[in-house]
Amino acid sequence: MKNNRLFKISVGEILVGIAVNLLAFAGVVEDTSVFVGMGSGILAVGLAQLLRVVRMEHNPDYKKRVETASRDERYAFISMKAREGAFGVYLMIMAVICIACMLLGYRREGTLAGMSICLLVLLYAVLFRVLARKY
């Protein structure tokens, strides 16, 4: 199991989560509540992933189902559609937040929301060009 890549990643996530929480509790960061939440989230994801790895190691039937699902074209299509939907919804929400903040006089927050839209669209354009050359 220790040679399993997913096992190493989940242990890494657990360690990062613990480190972020320790930094927050030690008072190293200014806004501790954000870092405690972030650290706890990373820790929870790592633990859930680790439990999944352990379950796959001890249950061959479950491991076979997971491996089959990961190679299934239907799941790949569903995953792609979910990412596409999340991308569109995020853009619309941030556009509304950007416009609302600008209208209400929260210029800094509106600018940040607009910049997040620009960053996401820029990342999409770059990745599209890279993948278009690859495939």
C-alpha positions as protocol buffer text, in pm:
chain_id: "A"
residue {
  index: 1
  type: MET
  ca { x: 0 y: 0 z: 0 }
}
residue {
  index: 2
  type: LYS
  ca { x: 288 y: 240 z: 69 }
}
residue {
  index: 3
  type: ASN
  ca { x: 389 y: 218 z: -297 }
}
residue {
  index: 4
  type: ASN
  ca { x: 41 y: 332 z: -397 }
}
residue {
  index: 5
  type: ARG
  ca { x: 53 y: 685 z: -542 }
}
residue {
  index: 6
  type: LEU
  ca { x: -290 y: 769 z: -400 }
}
residue {
  index: 7
  type: PHE
  ca { x: -175 y: 662 z: -54 }
}
residue {
  index: 8
  type: LYS
  ca { x: 124 y: 899 z: -71 }
}
residue {
  index: 9
  type: ILE
  ca { x: -94 y: 1186 z: -192 }
}
residue {
  index: 10
  type: SER
  ca { x: -348 y: 1135 z: 87 }
}
residue {
  index: 11
  type: VAL
  ca { x: -75 y: 1121 z: 353 }
}
residue {
  index: 12
  type: GLY
  ca { x: 68 y: 1442 z: 205 }
}
residue {
  index: 13
  type: GLU
  ca { x: -273 y: 1609 z: 224 }
}
residue {
  index: 14
  type: ILE
  ca { x: -308 y: 1502 z: 587 }
}
residue {
  index: 15
  type: LEU
  ca { x: 34 y: 1647 z: 670 }
}
residue {
  index: 16
  type: VAL
  ca { x: -42 y: 1975 z: 491 }
}
residue {
  index: 17
  type: GLY
  ca { x: -377 y: 2001 z: 673 }
}
residue {
  index: 18
  type: ILE
  ca { x: -210 y: 1945 z: 1008 }
}
residue {
  index: 19
  type: ALA
  ca { x: 63 y: 2200 z: 926 }
}
residue {
  index: 20
  type: VAL
  ca { x: -191 y: 2467 z: 825 }
}
residue {
  index: 21
  type: ASN
  ca { x: -391 y: 2405 z: 1142 }
}
residue {
  index: 22
  type: LEU
  ca { x: -79 y: 2424 z: 1358 }
}
residue {
  index: 23
  type: LEU
  ca { x: 20 y: 2755 z: 1195 }
}
residue {
  index: 24
  type: ALA
  ca { x: -328 y: 2891 z: 1262 }
}
residue {
  index: 25
  type: PHE
  ca { x: -338 y: 2773 z: 1623 }
}
residue {
  index: 26
  type: ALA
  ca { x: 12 y: 2908 z: 1686 }
}
residue {
  index: 27
  type: GLY
  ca { x: -103 y: 3251 z: 1574 }
}
residue {
  index: 28
  type: VAL
  ca { x: 148 y: 3275 z: 1289 }
}
residue {
  index: 29
  type: VAL
  ca { x: -121 y: 3388 z: 1046 }
}
residue {
  index: 30
  type: GLU
  ca { x: -338 y: 3695 z: 1085 }
}
residue {
  index: 31
  type: ASP
  ca { x: -685 y: 3551 z: 1016 }
}
residue {
  index: 32
  type: THR
  ca { x: -684 y: 3222 z: 1206 }
}
residue {
  index: 33
  type: SER
  ca { x: -1045 y: 3124 z: 1133 }
}
residue {
  index: 34
  type: VAL
  ca { x: -983 y: 3105 z: 759 }
}
residue {
  index: 35
  type: PHE
  ca { x: -670 y: 2897 z: 802 }
}
residue {
  index: 36
  type: VAL
  ca { x: -832 y: 2663 z: 1056 }
}
residue {
  index: 37
  type: GLY
  ca { x: -1114 y: 2602 z: 810 }
}
residue {
  index: 38
  type: MET
  ca { x: -877 y: 2552 z: 521 }
}
residue {
  index: 39
  type: GLY
  ca { x: -650 y: 2321 z: 719 }
}
residue {
  index: 40
  type: SER
  ca { x: -943 y: 2120 z: 849 }
}
residue {
  index: 41
  type: GLY
  ca { x: -1081 y: 2085 z: 497 }
}
residue {
  index: 42
  type: ILE
  ca { x: -750 y: 1962 z: 358 }
}
residue {
  index: 43
  type: LEU
  ca { x: -715 y: 1725 z: 652 }
}
residue {
  index: 44
  type: ALA
  ca { x: -1066 y: 1586 z: 599 }
}
residue {
  index: 45
  type: VAL
  ca { x: -1006 y: 1530 z: 227 }
}
residue {
  index: 46
  type: GLY
  ca { x: -679 y: 1350 z: 303 }
}
residue {
  index: 47
  type: LEU
  ca { x: -844 y: 1128 z: 564 }
}
residue {
  index: 48
  type: ALA
  ca { x: -1135 y: 1043 z: 333 }
}
residue {
  index: 49
  type: GLN
  ca { x: -894 y: 957 z: 53 }
}
residue {
  index: 50
  type: LEU
  ca { x: -682 y: 747 z: 289 }
}
residue {
  index: 51
  type: LEU
  ca { x: -990 y: 554 z: 402 }
}
residue {
  index: 52
  type: ARG
  ca { x: -1076 y: 495 z: 37 }
}
residue {
  index: 53
  type: VAL
  ca { x: -725 y: 360 z: -31 }
}
residue {
  index: 54
  type: VAL
  ca { x: -745 y: 129 z: 272 }
}
residue {
  index: 55
  type: ARG
  ca { x: -1088 y: 7 z: 161 }
}
residue {
  index: 56
  type: MET
  ca { x: -955 y: -66 z: -189 }
}
residue {
  index: 57
  type: GLU
  ca { x: -664 y: -262 z: -43 }
}
residue {
  index: 58
  type: HIS
  ca { x: -888 y: -478 z: 175 }
}
residue {
  index: 59
  type: ASN
  ca { x: -1183 y: -521 z: -63 }
}
residue {
  index: 60
  type: PRO
  ca { x: -1085 y: -649 z: -411 }
}
residue {
  index: 61
  type: ASP
  ca { x: -1444 y: -620 z: -537 }
}
residue {
  index: 62
  type: TYR
  ca { x: -1458 y: -252 z: -444 }
}
residue {
  index: 63
  type: LYS
  ca { x: -1117 y: -194 z: -602 }
}
residue {
  index: 64
  type: LYS
  ca { x: -1234 y: -355 z: -926 }
}
residue {
  index: 65
  type: ARG
  ca { x: -1548 y: -136 z: -933 }
}
residue {
  index: 66
  type: VAL
  ca { x: -1346 y: 180 z: -874 }
}
residue {
  index: 67
  type: GLU
  ca { x: -1091 y: 92 z: -1143 }
}
residue {
  index: 68
  type: THR
  ca { x: -1365 y: 5 z: -1392 }
}
residue {
  index: 69
  type: ALA
  ca { x: -1547 y: 329 z: -1320 }
}
residue {
  index: 70
  type: SER
  ca { x: -1229 y: 533 z: -1363 }
}
residue {
  index: 71
  type: ARG
  ca { x: -1177 y: 389 z: -1712 }
}
residue {
  index: 72
  type: ASP
  ca { x: -1541 y: 406 z: -1817 }
}
residue {
  index: 73
  type: GLU
  ca { x: -1616 y: 654 z: -2097 }
}
residue {
  index: 74
  type: ARG
  ca { x: -1955 y: 735 z: -1947 }
}
residue {
  index: 75
  type: TYR
  ca { x: -1798 y: 854 z: -1621 }
}
residue {
  index: 76
  type: ALA
  ca { x: -1539 y: 1055 z: -1813 }
}
residue {
  index: 77
  type: PHE
  ca { x: -1819 y: 1222 z: -2011 }
}
residue {
  index: 78
  type: ILE
  ca { x: -2020 y: 1293 z: -1694 }
}
residue {
  index: 79
  type: SER
  ca { x: -1711 y: 1436 z: -1526 }
}
residue {
  index: 80
  type: MET
  ca { x: -1641 y: 1660 z: -1824 }
}
residue {
  index: 81
  type: LYS
  ca { x: -2002 y: 1784 z: -1829 }
}
residue {
  index: 82
  type: ALA
  ca { x: -1992 y: 1851 z: -1453 }
}
residue {
  index: 83
  type: ARG
  ca { x: -1673 y: 2057 z: -1491 }
}
residue {
  index: 84
  type: GLU
  ca { x: -1827 y: 2243 z: -1781 }
}
residue {
  index: 85
  type: GLY
  ca { x: -2140 y: 2319 z: -1579 }
}
residue {
  index: 86
  type: ALA
  ca { x: -1941 y: 2428 z: -1274 }
}
residue {
  index: 87
  type: PHE
  ca { x: -1728 y: 2655 z: -1496 }
}
residue {
  index: 88
  type: GLY
  ca { x: -2038 y: 2823 z: -1641 }
}
residue {
  index: 89
  type: VAL
  ca { x: -2214 y: 2861 z: -1307 }
}
residue {
  index: 90
  type: TYR
  ca { x: -1903 y: 3004 z: -1143 }
}
residue {
  index: 91
  type: LEU
  ca { x: -1861 y: 3258 z: -1422 }
}
residue {
  index: 92
  type: MET
  ca { x: -2223 y: 3371 z: -1392 }
}
residue {
  index: 93
  type: ILE
  ca { x: -2213 y: 3398 z: -1012 }
}
residue {
  index: 94
  type: MET
  ca { x: -1890 y: 3595 z: -1017 }
}
residue {
  index: 95
  type: ALA
  ca { x: -2022 y: 3823 z: -1292 }
}
residue {
  index: 96
  type: VAL
  ca { x: -2330 y: 3903 z: -1082 }
}
residue {
  index: 97
  type: ILE
  ca { x: -2113 y: 3960 z: -774 }
}
residue {
  index: 98
  type: CYS
  ca { x: -1878 y: 4182 z: -974 }
}
residue {
  index: 99
  type: ILE
  ca { x: -2160 y: 4398 z: -1112 }
}
residue {
  index: 100
  type: ALA
  ca { x: -2341 y: 4416 z: -776 }
}
residue {
  index: 101
  type: CYS
  ca { x: -2024 y: 4515 z: -590 }
}
residue {
  index: 102
  type: MET
  ca { x: -1943 y: 4784 z: -843 }
}
residue {
  index: 103
  type: LEU
  ca { x: -2296 y: 4925 z: -826 }
}
residue {
  index: 104
  type: LEU
  ca { x: -2294 y: 4923 z: -445 }
}
residue {
  index: 105
  type: GLY
  ca { x: -1958 y: 5099 z: -427 }
}
residue {
  index: 106
  type: TYR
  ca { x: -1745 y: 4802 z: -319 }
}
residue {
  index: 107
  type: ARG
  ca { x: -1487 y: 4867 z: -588 }
}
residue {
  index: 108
  type: ARG
  ca { x: -1212 y: 4645 z: -447 }
}
residue {
  index: 109
  type: GLU
  ca { x: -1436 y: 4339 z: -407 }
}
residue {
  index: 110
  type: GLY
  ca { x: -1590 y: 4396 z: -751 }
}
residue {
  index: 111
  type: THR
  ca { x: -1247 y: 4421 z: -906 }
}
residue {
  index: 112
  type: LEU
  ca { x: -1138 y: 4096 z: -739 }
}
residue {
  index: 113
  type: ALA
  ca { x: -1450 y: 3918 z: -865 }
}
residue {
  index: 114
  type: GLY
  ca { x: -1387 y: 4050 z: -1216 }
}
residue {
  index: 115
  type: MET
  ca { x: -1023 y: 3947 z: -1200 }
}
residue {
  index: 116
  type: SER
  ca { x: -1119 y: 3595 z: -1094 }
}
residue {
  index: 117
  type: ILE
  ca { x: -1341 y: 3573 z: -1404 }
}
residue {
  index: 118
  type: CYS
  ca { x: -1053 y: 3693 z: -1622 }
}
residue {
  index: 119
  type: LEU
  ca { x: -811 y: 3446 z: -1463 }
}
residue {
  index: 120
  type: LEU
  ca { x: -1048 y: 3154 z: -1516 }
}
residue {
  index: 121
  type: VAL
  ca { x: -1112 y: 3247 z: -1880 }
}
residue {
  index: 122
  type: LEU
  ca { x: -738 y: 3295 z: -1938 }
}
residue {
  index: 123
  type: LEU
  ca { x: -661 y: 2953 z: -1788 }
}
residue {
  index: 124
  type: TYR
  ca { x: -929 y: 2800 z: -2008 }
}
residue {
  index: 125
  type: ALA
  ca { x: -785 y: 2963 z: -2321 }
}
residue {
  index: 126
  type: VAL
  ca { x: -429 y: 2853 z: -2242 }
}
residue {
  index: 127
  type: LEU
  ca { x: -532 y: 2497 z: -2157 }
}
residue {
  index: 128
  type: PHE
  ca { x: -750 y: 2480 z: -2468 }
}
residue {
  index: 129
  type: ARG
  ca { x: -454 y: 2576 z: -2689 }
}
residue {
  index: 130
  type: VAL
  ca { x: -221 y: 2328 z: -2515 }
}
residue {
  index: 131
  type: LEU
  ca { x: -471 y: 2043 z: -2538 }
}
residue {
  index: 132
  type: ALA
  ca { x: -560 y: 2129 z: -2900 }
}
residue {
  index: 133
  type: ARG
  ca { x: -196 y: 2081 z: -2996 }
}
residue {
  index: 134
  type: LYS
  ca { x: -169 y: 1763 z: -2791 }
}
residue {
  index: 135
  type: TYR
  ca { x: -480 y: 1599 z: -2933 }
}
